[in-house]
Amino acid sequence: MMITVKTLVKSNEVIPQSLIRYTMSDGRAVHISFSETLEGVLVTESFDPENMHPEEMQRAGWQAILDNFGAYASDDTGVN
């Protein structure tokens, strides 16, 4: 069973196949870039950290999300 979650963000800028830049509801900025390489597409996400959790914990959490996205996007089984 597939579970879908969504959130609405104010998009500041979208350049197809290149960039997504937005501001979260708490005012923190997120910048996601997509760069084509010989090995595939490099997704780089930069964000303003929040003040409740250590930066390394936040980095690990966001990295886990990107890792899961990479695995999903690279899946060639036809399941996704």
Residue pairs with C-beta under 8 A, 6 or more apart in sequence:
9 22
9 23
9 24
9 25
9 30
10 22
10 23
11 20
11 21
11 22
12 21
12 22
12 23
12 29
13 19
13 20
13 21
13 22
14 20
14 21
17 34
18 33
18 34
19 31
19 32
19 33
19 34
20 30
20 31
20 32
21 29
21 30
21 31
21 32
22 29
22 30
23 29
23 30
24 30
26 50
28 47
28 48
28 49
28 50
29 47
29 48
30 45
30 46
30 47
30 48
31 45
31 46
31 47
32 43
32 44
32 45
32 46
33 43
33 44
34 41
34 42
34 43
35 41
35 42
35 44
36 42
40 74
43 66
43 69
43 70
45 62
45 66
47 58
47 62
49 55
49 58
50 58
72 80
73 80
